[in-house]
């Protein structure tokens, strides 16, 4: 993002300086056009009256000319004429007018870049003035020229993202007193948490400000920011004209665990990890790689693979369909609903126990039980014991998992974490935490005492024998099963489960791993990397090591 932009002004009106690209730089000193229409510089679409309506994609000349006219009209404050050059004249006129009026844009410069097909990038440089406060705003956006189906004219495909690439439908840019004061987020021990030091928390910190800023003792400042259709802050600030006084907001995060999580995912493509405190449900760490981008750790929706067998096993144990030391089938193949399932490398365990099948993550040991289950059994277990399917009030935006009722092949696949089951590191960390604690504690990132929100509660807990057996199975997996290579040598009460989720179109499966160590549980996913124990396991181990520090 560039902080400055050259602006050419002659006699108080815009001038075009043609560069090597053939495009111009358009600049404005104030705008005399209060209504946004008419006046000098009025332009119109290139559609020819009468005759045949043009079809097909616009030519390079049309792209160039349309973009040039649109940007010039916008720059000089002629929003009506600029809007006439779009495929949504009403919305464009409103959005462009709001940008100038609500954004308090006093001066505007637009510099087109080199077109790539029908798309034209451009640099925007604006001077913002609100009362006695002033600032500059500069960034790069883009527009696309399309053919109007009715008139045949080449027009700009209108969307709010033309004004700013991050603007979504219903959002606009506004300058003024912020709706919520800035926050100074701190961890559970009072250590500061900033975007600069923890860029992966940027979206979370913005959301926390939006939700809790007015519940702190902070004072709002003057900002240029994104607001929704109701004028409420979205949490995204572009420029601060005058700083407010931040209010301290205590989170449940633990800086040491957070730093361990950030280090663990660094360098691993699209890896995500979450750690929670089983005894309370408090979120201790959240990390994604890359740090900036979609927050898969909290909001992802992915098939969890064999880590879901923790939930399925609780169900089988409860129904008497499995017992750790009793014989249990683990054939090379098992069919259900017309689909043939198999184990990794087609292994089998002859005359083995359920404990051996769980520790080695035998798929067919679970598929063979499908015929004895009702379609709703797994969804019921997930919701009533593990809180999956309830609405969580975490304190920030999350996807809380989904275990829908399925039938046939999809029901069988869901038993091993495939089918339509969808989870993320937060929900899978919570699953391990539930096993460690013995009951579901809804994850939170800010104490509910701050806003009196009601937390989700599971309707029942595991029977004592079921809980004891499940813990022993996860411990066995951590010491001599598929999770052993990642968890060996860790002291304390340790249990784990690996997972590998097949995804159509991927050469390698998504690697999953969930585990607990004393009063910390964690889960990680590393997409398209292979086996869970090898790829996601080390991520979780590094985070769990922080539990012993």
C-alpha positions as a Python dict, from the first residue, in 0.01 Angstrom:
ca = {
    (1, 'X'): (0, 0, 0),
    (2, 'X'): (139, 334, -100),
    (3, 'X'): (100, 624, 141),
    (4, 'X'): (141, 901, -114),
    (5, 'X'): (28, 967, -467),
    (6, 'X'): (118, 1247, -710),
    (7, 'X'): (-181, 1459, -800),
    (8, 'X'): (-198, 1695, -1096),
    (9, 'X'): (-411, 2007, -1053),
    (10, 'X'): (-457, 2295, -1296),
    (11, 'X'): (-673, 2590, -1198),
    (12, 'X'): (-868, 2391, -941),
    (13, 'X'): (-997, 2131, -1188),
    (14, 'X'): (-869, 1789, -1286),
    (15, 'X'): (-595, 1741, -1541),
    (16, 'X'): (-496, 1421, -1715),
    (17, 'X'): (-129, 1333, -1738),
    (18, 'X'): (-84, 1058, -1992),
    (19, 'X'): (195, 815, -1911),
    (20, 'X'): (354, 526, -2091),
    (21, 'X'): (45, 314, -2039),
    (22, 'X'): (-172, 563, -2223),
    (23, 'X'): (-394, 608, -1917),
    (24, 'X'): (-422, 928, -1720),
    (25, 'X'): (-389, 1037, -1360),
    (26, 'X'): (-710, 1206, -1245),
    (27, 'X'): (-713, 1437, -948),
    (28, 'X'): (-957, 1660, -766),
    (29, 'X'): (-937, 1964, -543),
    (30, 'X'): (-1272, 1969, -368),
    (31, 'X'): (-1601, 1905, -543),
    (32, 'X'): (-1854, 2173, -631),
    (33, 'X'): (-2104, 1906, -730),
    (34, 'X'): (-2312, 1865, -413),
    (35, 'X'): (-2573, 1650, -586),
    (36, 'X'): (-2323, 1423, -752),
    (37, 'X'): (-2450, 1488, -1106),
    (38, 'X'): (-2418, 1724, -1403),
    (39, 'X'): (-2149, 1986, -1438),
    (40, 'X'): (-1821, 1989, -1623),
    (41, 'X'): (-1676, 1652, -1711),
    (42, 'X'): (-2014, 1477, -1765),
    (43, 'X'): (-1969, 1156, -1960),
    (44, 'X'): (-2195, 883, -2091),
    (45, 'X'): (-2174, 523, -2204),
    (46, 'X'): (-2048, 436, -2551),
    (47, 'X'): (-2356, 242, -2656),
    (48, 'X'): (-2472, 344, -3003),
    (49, 'X'): (-2837, 447, -3032),
    (50, 'X'): (-3044, 225, -3257),
    (51, 'X'): (-2907, -55, -3471),
    (52, 'X'): (-2783, -391, -3346),
    (53, 'X'): (-2686, -433, -2983),
    (54, 'X'): (-2322, -532, -2947),
    (55, 'X'): (-2248, -871, -2795),
    (56, 'X'): (-1940, -1054, -2678),
    (57, 'X'): (-1666, -936, -2446),
    (58, 'X'): (-1557, -572, -2472),
    (59, 'X'): (-1253, -496, -2685),
    (60, 'X'): (-928, -371, -2533),
    (61, 'X'): (-1012, -25, -2666),
    (62, 'X'): (-1353, -34, -2500),
    (63, 'X'): (-1201, -152, -2173),
    (64, 'X'): (-949, 130, -2184),
    (65, 'X'): (-1199, 401, -2278),
    (66, 'X'): (-1468, 293, -2031),
    (67, 'X'): (-1224, 267, -1742),
    (68, 'X'): (-1075, 605, -1832),
    (69, 'X'): (-1412, 781, -1844),
    (70, 'X'): (-1539, 613, -1527),
    (71, 'X'): (-1231, 698, -1321),
    (72, 'X'): (-1224, 1056, -1448),
    (73, 'X'): (-1591, 1112, -1362),
    (74, 'X'): (-1542, 956, -1018),
    (75, 'X'): (-1229, 1161, -948),
    (76, 'X'): (-1390, 1496, -1031),
    (77, 'X'): (-1691, 1422, -812),
    (78, 'X'): (-1934, 1353, -1094),
    (79, 'X'): (-2082, 1045, -932),
    (80, 'X'): (-2395, 1047, -1147),
    (81, 'X'): (-2196, 1030, -1468),
    (82, 'X'): (-1961, 771, -1323),
    (83, 'X'): (-2260, 559, -1220),
    (84, 'X'): (-2403, 583, -1573),
    (85, 'X'): (-2094, 396, -1688),
    (86, 'X'): (-2178, 91, -1473),
    (87, 'X'): (-2421, -200, -1496),
    (88, 'X'): (-2597, -93, -1174),
    (89, 'X'): (-2649, 281, -1199),
    (90, 'X'): (-2861, 321, -885),
    (91, 'X'): (-2633, 129, -649),
    (92, 'X'): (-2317, 274, -801),
    (93, 'X'): (-2446, 630, -760),
    (94, 'X'): (-2535, 561, -398),
    (95, 'X'): (-2206, 386, -317),
    (96, 'X'): (-1988, 646, -487),
    (97, 'X'): (-2184, 928, -326),
    (98, 'X'): (-2156, 770, 19),
    (99, 'X'): (-1783, 718, -27),
    (100, 'X'): (-1732, 1090, -84),
    (101, 'X'): (-1989, 1219, 165),
    (102, 'X'): (-1975, 965, 449),
    (103, 'X'): (-1605, 905, 400),
    (104, 'X'): (-1543, 1282, 412),
    (105, 'X'): (-1321, 1262, 104),
    (106, 'X'): (-1199, 1614, 28),
    (107, 'X'): (-957, 1529, -252),
    (108, 'X'): (-932, 1223, -472),
    (109, 'X'): (-674, 1096, -719),
    (110, 'X'): (-716, 785, -934),
    (111, 'X'): (-434, 635, -1138),
    (112, 'X'): (-525, 354, -1379),
    (113, 'X'): (-277, 73, -1427),
    (114, 'X'): (-225, -156, -1724),
    (115, 'X'): (-535, -355, -1815),
    (116, 'X'): (-526, -733, -1801),
    (117, 'X'): (-803, -849, -2028),
    (118, 'X'): (-1121, -685, -1903),
    (119, 'X'): (-976, -595, -1563),
    (120, 'X'): (-812, -261, -1489),
    (121, 'X'): (-622, -204, -1164),
    (122, 'X'): (-598, 149, -1029),
    (123, 'X'): (-432, 333, -743),
    (124, 'X'): (-651, 549, -523),
    (125, 'X'): (-513, 841, -323),
    (126, 'X'): (-754, 1040, -109),
    (127, 'X'): (-736, 1329, 135),
    (128, 'X'): (-974, 1280, 427),
    (129, 'X'): (-1097, 1581, 626),
    (130, 'X'): (-1327, 1557, 928),
    (131, 'X'): (-1374, 1873, 1133),
    (132, 'X'): (-1018, 1974, 1226),
    (133, 'X'): (-871, 1630, 1163),
    (134, 'X'): (-704, 1531, 834),
    (135, 'X'): (-535, 1221, 696),
    (136, 'X'): (-437, 1052, 370),
    (137, 'X'): (-565, 723, 235),
    (138, 'X'): (-398, 522, -41),
    (139, 'X'): (-450, 172, -175),
    (140, 'X'): (-489, -28, -496),
    (141, 'X'): (-823, -152, -624),
    (142, 'X'): (-953, -279, -957),
    (143, 'X'): (-1255, -268, -1184),
    (144, 'X'): (-1381, -496, -1458),
    (145, 'X'): (-1542, -385, -1781),
    (146, 'X'): (-1829, -599, -1912),
    (147, 'X'): (-2085, -581, -2191),
    (148, 'X'): (-2428, -448, -2096),
    (149, 'X'): (-2671, -708, -2229),
    (150, 'X'): (-2947, -455, -2294),
    (151, 'X'): (-2758, -169, -2454),
    (152, 'X'): (-2445, -344, -2576),
    (153, 'X'): (-2234, -72, -2415),
    (154, 'X'): (-1908, -146, -2238),
    (155, 'X'): (-1971, -72, -1869),
    (156, 'X'): (-1806, -122, -1532),
    (157, 'X'): (-1925, -432, -1346),
    (158, 'X'): (-2041, -261, -1027),
    (159, 'X'): (-1969, -394, -681),
    (160, 'X'): (-1857, -223, -357),
    (161, 'X'): (-1514, -387, -399),
    (162, 'X'): (-1445, -137, -680),
    (163, 'X'): (-1424, 133, -413),
    (164, 'X'): (-1208, -82, -185),
    (165, 'X'): (-1107, -444, -255),
    (166, 'X'): (-1212, -557, 93),
    (167, 'X'): (-1555, -396, 92),
    (168, 'X'): (-1838, -650, 94),
    (169, 'X'): (-2198, -614, -16),
    (170, 'X'): (-2386, -381, 218),
    (171, 'X'): (-2069, -223, 357),
    (172, 'X'): (-1935, 129, 304),
    (173, 'X'): (-1650, 354, 416),
    (174, 'X'): (-1727, 610, 683),
    (175, 'X'): (-1520, 874, 862),
    (176, 'X'): (-1621, 999, 1203),
    (177, 'X'): (-1629, 902, 1566),
    (178, 'X'): (-1587, 528, 1587),
    (179, 'X'): (-1888, 335, 1708),
    (180, 'X'): (-1671, 143, 1952),
    (181, 'X'): (-1359, 249, 2141),
    (182, 'X'): (-1027, 84, 2054),
    (183, 'X'): (-924, -203, 2277),
    (184, 'X'): (-598, -305, 2435),
    (185, 'X'): (-629, -683, 2434),
    (186, 'X'): (-429, -871, 2695),
    (187, 'X'): (-381, -1239, 2765),
    (188, 'X'): (-497, -1420, 3078),
    (189, 'X'): (-190, -1293, 3265),
    (190, 'X'): (-210, -931, 3146),
    (191, 'X'): (47, -952, 2864),
    (192, 'X'): (-36, -728, 2567),
    (193, 'X'): (-165, -889, 2247),
    (194, 'X'): (-115, -671, 1938),
    (195, 'X'): (-168, -719, 1565),
    (196, 'X'): (192, -622, 1504),
    (197, 'X'): (330, -898, 1725),
    (198, 'X'): (56, -1148, 1646),
    (199, 'X'): (-72, -1078, 1291),
    (200, 'X'): (-267, -1402, 1295),
    (201, 'X'): (-495, -1251, 1560),
    (202, 'X'): (-583, -945, 1349),
    (203, 'X'): (-931, -1064, 1253),
    (204, 'X'): (-1000, -1186, 1606),
    (205, 'X'): (-887, -858, 1765),
    (206, 'X'): (-1101, -659, 1520),
    (207, 'X'): (-1399, -876, 1606),
    (208, 'X'): (-1335, -844, 1980),
    (209, 'X'): (-1331, -467, 1948),
    (210, 'X'): (-1658, -475, 1758),
    (211, 'X'): (-1822, -696, 2020),
    (212, 'X'): (-1670, -567, 2343),
    (213, 'X'): (-1516, -223, 2280),
    (214, 'X'): (-1812, -42, 2433),
    (215, 'X'): (-1793, -266, 2740),
    (216, 'X'): (-1447, -141, 2832),
    (217, 'X'): (-1350, 197, 2979),
    (218, 'X'): (-1207, 315, 2646),
    (219, 'X'): (-1302, 627, 2450),
    (220, 'X'): (-1372, 622, 2077),
    (221, 'X'): (-1145, 810, 1838),
    (222, 'X'): (-1201, 957, 1489),
    (223, 'X'): (-1149, 691, 1223),
    (224, 'X'): (-1204, 605, 859),
    (225, 'X'): (-1350, 258, 875),
    (226, 'X'): (-1586, 0, 727),
    (227, 'X'): (-1947, 5, 846),
    (228, 'X'): (-2236, -227, 763),
    (229, 'X'): (-2569, -135, 607),
    (230, 'X'): (-2693, -13, 946),
    (231, 'X'): (-2390, 209, 1000),
    (232, 'X'): (-2238, -19, 1263),
    (233, 'X'): (-1866, -84, 1279),
    (234, 'X'): (-1742, -404, 1117),
    (235, 'X'): (-1413, -386, 1307),
    (236, 'X'): (-1199, -283, 1007),
    (237, 'X'): (-1023, 54, 1040),
    (238, 'X'): (-842, 207, 740),
    (239, 'X'): (-707, 524, 901),
    (240, 'X'): (-707, 681, 1245),
    (241, 'X'): (-742, 1061, 1238),
    (242, 'X'): (-730, 1098, 1614),
    (243, 'X'): (-664, 818, 1853),
    (244, 'X'): (-919, 726, 2110),
    (245, 'X'): (-830, 591, 2449),
    (246, 'X'): (-816, 212, 2435),
    (247, 'X'): (-991, 12, 2701),
    (248, 'X'): (-828, -301, 2835),
    (249, 'X'): (-995, -625, 2731),
    (250, 'X'): (-882, -942, 2902),
    (251, 'X'): (-892, -1256, 2691),
    (252, 'X'): (-845, -1621, 2784),
    (253, 'X'): (-542, -1655, 2557),
    (254, 'X'): (-204, -1751, 2698),
    (255, 'X'): (87, -1569, 2535),
    (256, 'X'): (331, -1859, 2582),
    (257, 'X'): (90, -2109, 2432),
    (258, 'X'): (7, -1861, 2155),
    (259, 'X'): (372, -1814, 2063),
    (260, 'X'): (422, -2191, 2065),
    (261, 'X'): (123, -2232, 1833),
    (262, 'X'): (246, -1962, 1595),
    (263, 'X'): (589, -2123, 1582),
    (264, 'X'): (438, -2469, 1529),
    (265, 'X'): (241, -2375, 1215),
    (266, 'X'): (504, -2147, 1065),
    (267, 'X'): (629, -2283, 736),
    (268, 'X'): (350, -2540, 708),
    (269, 'X'): (114, -2458, 423),
    (270, 'X'): (-236, -2367, 546),
    (271, 'X'): (-178, -2529, 886),
    (272, 'X'): (-404, -2435, 1178),
    (273, 'X'): (-405, -2516, 1548),
    (274, 'X'): (-613, -2435, 1857),
    (275, 'X'): (-547, -2507, 2224),
    (276, 'X'): (-809, -2499, 2499),
    (277, 'X'): (-816, -2550, 2876),
    (278, 'X'): (-1030, -2862, 2942),
    (279, 'X'): (-1132, -2763, 3294),
    (280, 'X'): (-1287, -2433, 3181),
    (281, 'X'): (-1318, -2435, 2801),
    (282, 'X'): (-1098, -2124, 2780),
    (283, 'X'): (-916, -2087, 2448),
    (284, 'X'): (-541, -2063, 2512),
    (285, 'X'): (-402, -2035, 2159),
    (286, 'X'): (-513, -1984, 1798),
    (287, 'X'): (-274, -1990, 1502),
    (288, 'X'): (-292, -2020, 1124),
    (289, 'X'): (-38, -2032, 844),
    (290, 'X'): (-23, -1797, 668),
    (291, 'X'): (-98, -1562, 956),
    (292, 'X'): (-302, -1331, 735),
    (293, 'X'): (-595, -1491, 562),
    (294, 'X'): (-894, -1707, 644),
    (295, 'X'): (-907, -1821, 1006),
    (296, 'X'): (-936, -2196, 950),
    (297, 'X'): (-854, -2263, 1315),
    (298, 'X'): (-1181, -2108, 1434),
    (299, 'X'): (-1398, -2088, 1123),
    (300, 'X'): (-1287, -2373, 900),
    (301, 'X'): (-1528, -2644, 788),
    (302, 'X'): (-1340, -2961, 697),
    (303, 'X'): (-1390, -3336, 722),
    (304, 'X'): (-1193, -3439, 1035),
    (305, 'X'): (-1100, -3790, 926),
    (306, 'X'): (-1017, -4044, 1194),
    (307, 'X'): (-1000, -3788, 1476),
    (308, 'X'): (-1380, -3817, 1463),
    (309, 'X'): (-1340, -4175, 1584),
    (310, 'X'): (-1313, -4030, 1936),
    (311, 'X'): (-1680, -3930, 1915),
    (312, 'X'): (-1780, -4250, 1735),
    (313, 'X'): (-1598, -4461, 1994),
    (314, 'X'): (-1782, -4291, 2280),
    (315, 'X'): (-2105, -4389, 2104),
    (316, 'X'): (-1999, -4751, 2041),
    (317, 'X'): (-1881, -4794, 2400),
    (318, 'X'): (-2206, -4648, 2532),
    (319, 'X'): (-2413, -4886, 2317),
    (320, 'X'): (-2208, -5190, 2412),
    (321, 'X'): (-2090, -5237, 2054),
    (322, 'X'): (-1725, -5218, 2153),
    (323, 'X'): (-1506, -5273, 2458),
    (324, 'X'): (-1130, -5210, 2475),
    (325, 'X'): (-1017, -5564, 2559),
    (326, 'X'): (-1283, -5762, 2377),
    (327, 'X'): (-1241, -5913, 2032),
    (328, 'X'): (-1339, -5678, 1753),
    (329, 'X'): (-1324, -5725, 1374),
    (330, 'X'): (-1070, -5531, 1167),
    (331, 'X'): (-1077, -5685, 818),
    (332, 'X'): (-900, -5542, 513),
    (333, 'X'): (-1235, -5440, 367),
    (334, 'X'): (-1587, -5371, 493),
    (335, 'X'): (-1888, -5279, 281),
    (336, 'X'): (-2195, -5078, 370),
    (337, 'X'): (-2453, -4895, 161),
    (338, 'X'): (-2301, -5027, -159),
    (339, 'X'): (-1955, -4886, -84),
    (340, 'X'): (-1639, -5082, -8),
    (341, 'X'): (-1425, -4926, 266),
    (342, 'X'): (-1065, -5020, 342),
    (343, 'X'): (-784, -4945, 585),
    (344, 'X'): (-464, -4755, 517),
    (345, 'X'): (-242, -4983, 307),
    (346, 'X'): (-520, -5243, 336),
    (347, 'X'): (-395, -5373, 671),
    (348, 'X'): (-600, -5607, 889),
    (349, 'X'): (-583, -5722, 1250),
    (350, 'X'): (-666, -6089, 1283),
    (351, 'X'): (-815, -6188, 1617),
    (352, 'X'): (-751, -5842, 1757),
    (353, 'X'): (-926, -5630, 2019),
    (354, 'X'): (-1106, -5300, 1983),
    (355, 'X'): (-816, -5132, 2168),
    (356, 'X'): (-578, -5249, 1896),
    (357, 'X'): (-815, -5127, 1625),
    (358, 'X'): (-849, -4783, 1786),
    (359, 'X'): (-474, -4746, 1841),
    (360, 'X'): (-399, -4837, 1479),
    (361, 'X'): (-696, -4635, 1349),
    (362, 'X'): (-869, -4927, 1178),
    (363, 'X'): (-1148, -4790, 958),
    (364, 'X'): (-1326, -5121, 906),
    (365, 'X'): (-1359, -5175, 1282),
    (366, 'X'): (-1609, -4887, 1274),
    (367, 'X'): (-1773, -4958, 938),
    (368, 'X'): (-1864, -5312, 1051),
    (369, 'X'): (-2081, -5158, 1324),
    (370, 'X'): (-2284, -4935, 1089),
    (371, 'X'): (-2559, -5194, 1041),
    (372, 'X'): (-2626, -5192, 1416),
    (373, 'X'): (-2675, -4815, 1433),
    (374, 'X'): (-2962, -4576, 1371),
    (375, 'X'): (-2895, -4296, 1124),
    (376, 'X'): (-2924, -4035, 1399),
    (377, 'X'): (-2700, -4204, 1658),
    (378, 'X'): (-2374, -4025, 1580),
    (379, 'X'): (-2536, -3681, 1549),
    (380, 'X'): (-2707, -3741, 1883),
    (381, 'X'): (-2382, -3844, 2053),
    (382, 'X'): (-2195, -3545, 1911),
    (383, 'X'): (-2461, -3300, 2027),
    (384, 'X'): (-2555, -3444, 2366),
    (385, 'X'): (-2206, -3536, 2490),
    (386, 'X'): (-1959, -3319, 2297),
    (387, 'X'): (-2172, -3008, 2228),
    (388, 'X'): (-2121, -3038, 1851),
    (389, 'X'): (-2433, -2908, 1679),
    (390, 'X'): (-2517, -2659, 1952),
    (391, 'X'): (-2470, -2283, 1905),
    (392, 'X'): (-2153, -2172, 2079),
    (393, 'X'): (-2114, -1818, 2214),
    (394, 'X'): (-1735, -1806, 2208),
    (395, 'X'): (-1695, -1429, 2202),
    (396, 'X'): (-1573, -1421, 1842),
    (397, 'X'): (-1695, -1568, 1515),
    (398, 'X'): (-1661, -1946, 1494),
    (399, 'X'): (-1790, -2249, 1307),
    (400, 'X'): (-1908, -2485, 1578),
    (401, 'X'): (-1898, -2812, 1386),
    (402, 'X'): (-2165, -3009, 1203),
    (403, 'X'): (-2259, -3376, 1235),
    (404, 'X'): (-2579, -3411, 1031),
    (405, 'X'): (-2805, -3715, 1028),
    (406, 'X'): (-2707, -3925, 727),
    (407, 'X'): (-2799, -4260, 579),
    (408, 'X'): (-2643, -4542, 383),
    (409, 'X'): (-2286, -4493, 268),
    (410, 'X'): (-2271, -4139, 404),
    (411, 'X'): (-2371, -4254, 752),
    (412, 'X'): (-2099, -4519, 748),
    (413, 'X'): (-1843, -4268, 618),
    (414, 'X'): (-1930, -4026, 896),
    (415, 'X'): (-1823, -4286, 1154),
    (416, 'X'): (-1465, -4237, 1036),
    (417, 'X'): (-1489, -3860, 991),
    (418, 'X'): (-1577, -3848, 623),
    (419, 'X'): (-1915, -3794, 457),
    (420, 'X'): (-2080, -3465, 554),
    (421, 'X'): (-1915, -3432, 898),
    (422, 'X'): (-1740, -3095, 924),
    (423, 'X'): (-1507, -2974, 1197),
    (424, 'X'): (-1206, -2747, 1258),
    (425, 'X'): (-918, -2734, 1509),
    (426, 'X'): (-1138, -2552, 1764),
    (427, 'X'): (-1409, -2817, 1765),
    (428, 'X'): (-1163, -3108, 1761),
    (429, 'X'): (-962, -2954, 2046),
    (430, 'X'): (-1291, -2931, 2235),
    (431, 'X'): (-1357, -3301, 2170),
    (432, 'X'): (-1026, -3397, 2333),
    (433, 'X'): (-1092, -3149, 2614),
    (434, 'X'): (-1429, -3314, 2680),
    (435, 'X'): (-1259, -3653, 2716),
    (436, 'X'): (-993, -3511, 2947),
    (437, 'X'): (-1239, -3317, 3166),
    (438, 'X'): (-1520, -3570, 3153),
    (439, 'X'): (-1778, -3316, 3042),
    (440, 'X'): (-1826, -3054, 2770),
    (441, 'X'): (-1712, -2701, 2854),
    (442, 'X'): (-1804, -2461, 2575),
    (443, 'X'): (-1491, -2285, 2444),
    (444, 'X'): (-1466, -1911, 2515),
    (445, 'X'): (-1211, -1644, 2430),
    (446, 'X'): (-1359, -1372, 2654),
    (447, 'X'): (-1533, -1436, 2984),
    (448, 'X'): (-1914, -1447, 2951),
    (449, 'X'): (-1934, -1232, 3262),
    (450, 'X'): (-1844, -932, 3045),
    (451, 'X'): (-2163, -946, 2839),
    (452, 'X'): (-2379, -1203, 3020),
    (453, 'X'): (-2398, -1428, 2716),
    (454, 'X'): (-2525, -1779, 2775),
    (455, 'X'): (-2292, -2066, 2697),
    (456, 'X'): (-2399, -2388, 2528),
    (457, 'X'): (-2443, -2686, 2759),
    (458, 'X'): (-2438, -3054, 2668),
    (459, 'X'): (-2744, -3241, 2789),
    (460, 'X'): (-2551, -3534, 2938),
    (461, 'X'): (-2206, -3668, 3021),
    (462, 'X'): (-2040, -3999, 2942),
    (463, 'X'): (-2103, -4289, 3175),
    (464, 'X'): (-1807, -4342, 3411),
    (465, 'X'): (-1702, -4669, 3243),
    (466, 'X'): (-1731, -4520, 2895),
    (467, 'X'): (-1517, -4224, 2998),
    (468, 'X'): (-1257, -4446, 3161),
    (469, 'X'): (-1238, -4672, 2854),
    (470, 'X'): (-1214, -4381, 2611),
    (471, 'X'): (-932, -4222, 2810),
    (472, 'X'): (-744, -4553, 2815),
    (473, 'X'): (-783, -4585, 2437),
    (474, 'X'): (-647, -4235, 2373),
    (475, 'X'): (-360, -4303, 2614),
    (476, 'X'): (-278, -4630, 2433),
    (477, 'X'): (-279, -4446, 2100),
    (478, 'X'): (-41, -4185, 2245),
    (479, 'X'): (204, -4443, 2382),
    (480, 'X'): (201, -4725, 2128),
    (481, 'X'): (-43, -4635, 1850),
    (482, 'X'): (-50, -4396, 1555),
    (483, 'X'): (2, -4092, 1782),
    (484, 'X'): (310, -4231, 1958),
    (485, 'X'): (571, -4080, 1728),
    (486, 'X'): (437, -3730, 1795),
    (487, 'X'): (363, -3762, 2167),
    (488, 'X'): (635, -3993, 2296),
    (489, 'X'): (830, -3855, 2589),
    (490, 'X'): (566, -3605, 2701),
    (491, 'X'): (511, -3622, 3076),
    (492, 'X'): (175, -3600, 3248),
    (493, 'X'): (-166, -3737, 3157),
    (494, 'X'): (-150, -3767, 2778),
    (495, 'X'): (-394, -3900, 2519),
    (496, 'X'): (-425, -3852, 2145),
    (497, 'X'): (-580, -3951, 1813),
    (498, 'X'): (-459, -3914, 1455),
    (499, 'X'): (-661, -3856, 1141),
    (500, 'X'): (-623, -3838, 764),
    (501, 'X'): (-919, -3703, 568),
    (502, 'X'): (-949, -3784, 199),
    (503, 'X'): (-1062, -3494, -20),
    (504, 'X'): (-1168, -3522, -383),
    (505, 'X'): (-911, -3372, -617),
    (506, 'X'): (-625, -3383, -366),
    (507, 'X'): (-323, -3610, -413),
    (508, 'X'): (-263, -3620, -38),
    (509, 'X'): (-519, -3624, 245),
    (510, 'X'): (-562, -3353, 507),
    (511, 'X'): (-359, -3443, 815),
    (512, 'X'): (-536, -3413, 1153),
    (513, 'X'): (-426, -3461, 1511),
    (514, 'X'): (-599, -3404, 1843),
    (515, 'X'): (-460, -3466, 2191),
    (516, 'X'): (-456, -3356, 2553),
    (517, 'X'): (-188, -3319, 2815),
    (518, 'X'): (-298, -3243, 3169),
    (519, 'X'): (-512, -2926, 3156),
    (520, 'X'): (-449, -2845, 2790),
    (521, 'X'): (-607, -2995, 2480),
    (522, 'X'): (-513, -2909, 2123),
    (523, 'X'): (-598, -3000, 1766),
    (524, 'X'): (-436, -2920, 1433),
    (525, 'X'): (-499, -2970, 1063),
    (526, 'X'): (-238, -2951, 787),
    (527, 'X'): (-417, -2974, 450),
    (528, 'X'): (-284, -3188, 166),
    (529, 'X'): (13, -3314, 366),
    (530, 'X'): (-51, -3683, 435),
    (531, 'X'): (-65, -3879, 758),
    (532, 'X'): (-190, -3704, 1070),
    (533, 'X'): (73, -3837, 1308),
    (534, 'X'): (359, -3729, 1084),
    (535, 'X'): (235, -3388, 972),
    (536, 'X'): (-19, -3251, 1221),
    (537, 'X'): (116, -3437, 1524),
    (538, 'X'): (434, -3229, 1564),
    (539, 'X'): (222, -2911, 1554),
    (540, 'X'): (8, -3029, 1845),
    (541, 'X'): (307, -3160, 2038),
    (542, 'X'): (482, -2823, 2023),
    (543, 'X'): (174, -2654, 2167),
    (544, 'X'): (125, -2918, 2438),
    (545, 'X'): (486, -2875, 2543),
    (546, 'X'): (385, -2526, 2656),
    (547, 'X'): (153, -2690, 2910),
    (548, 'X'): (454, -2811, 3105),
    (549, 'X'): (641, -2480, 3108),
}
